[in-house]
Amino acid sequence: MSQYTTYPRALSVLTLVALASVVFASALATQAVIAADKPKSPVKLSKKVQTVIERVERQCRERPVYMIGPEKAKRLAELVRQKKPRLVVECGTALGYSGLWIASQLDANGAGKLVTIEIEPSRSREAKQNFAEAGLADYVEAKVGNAREVVREIDGPIDFVFIDCGYSNYLPCLTGLEDELADGAIIVADNVGIGASGMKDYLDHVRKKYRSRTEWFELDLPWAKRDAMEVSVVDSSAGD
Ligand SMILES: C[S@@+](CC[C@H](N)C(=O)[O-])C[C@H]1O[C@@H](n2cnc3c(N)ncnc32)[C@H](O)[C@@H]1O
C-alpha cells in the first residue's frame, strides 16, 4: 500500500474520532441540562390521598389496569407542583391513579383544575369515586368520550397536558388542543420507552416543535421494568 492511500485513510479516521467526540460532548451537555432541571424537593401526599392512591395502585396491578406506576407518577406530580398550572388536561383517566397524583399537587398548590378524559364510562365512574374518596373532587372534572374529540371542546389557556390513552391517539390528542396551549405549557407523554414505535408521529412532532426531552425510569410494574416519559415545553421564543 502506498503512502498516498494511507495518508487520506488516517485523515478520515481522525475526522471520525473528532466527530464522535463532538457527538459525545453534546450528549453529555444535554444530560447536564436535564439533571439540572430535576426538582430538588420530592412531593408529599396527605395520609388520606396516600391511602386512596395505594388502594387504586393495588387494584390496577391485580386486574390489571395499566397505570403509570409510582416511579413515573412521582415525577409527574413534581412537575405539576413546580409548574403550578391553572388548567391541566389528561387524556386517559383509567381508574384515576395518575389523576390522583396530579390533583394532589393542585391541592397542595391551592389552585388549579384537572380535566381528565376517559372513553370507558365505567372506568370514569370509578375514577370519580376515587377522586371523591381522596377529597380531591373539587379539583377534577372527569369527562367521558374519545379524547381525540373531547380535547377540541376545551378552552385554554392550558398549562399542563398528560397523554396516556393509546399510542395512536397521542398526536391527534395533542394537535386537538395545541391552539389552546399557554406559552410555557408542559406536555408529558407516557410510555415513550415501551411504545416509541407506536407513537413515532407524536415523538417526531414534539421533538421538532418543542423543547423536548426523554426521561427514563426503572419500574417495578408487572407489565414493565423500564420505561420513559417525554417532557416537552412550549417555548414561543424558540421559534419553529
Ligand atoms: C394506560 S390507561 C391510563 C392510565 C392512567 N393515566 C393512570 O396512569 O392511572 C389508558 C386509558 O385510556 C383509555 N383510552 C383509550 N383510548 C382512549 C381515547 N381515544 N379517549 C379516551 N380514553 C381512551 C383506556 O380506556 C384506558 O383506561
The ligand as an ORCA input file, in Angstrom:
! r2SCAN-3c Opt
* xyz 0 1
  C     -52.897      3.409     30.298
  S     -54.532      3.744     30.719
  C     -54.418      5.300     31.551
  C     -53.798      5.183     32.889
  C     -53.878      6.417     33.734
  N     -53.352      7.571     33.065
  C     -53.109      6.189     35.006
  O     -51.877      6.231     34.972
  O     -53.762      5.922     36.015
  C     -55.233      4.236     29.206
  C     -56.690      4.604     29.313
  O     -57.053      5.338     28.141
  C     -58.349      4.968     27.761
  N     -58.491      5.306     26.347
  C     -58.067      4.611     25.255
  N     -58.355      5.279     24.127
  C     -58.964      6.432     24.506
  C     -59.494      7.532     23.810
  N     -59.458      7.594     22.475
  N     -60.036      8.549     24.516
  C     -60.076      8.491     25.869
  N     -59.593      7.473     26.585
  C     -59.046      6.453     25.927
  C     -58.425      3.490     28.087
  O     -59.772      3.081     28.237
  C     -57.610      3.402     29.380
  O     -58.445      3.490     30.509
*
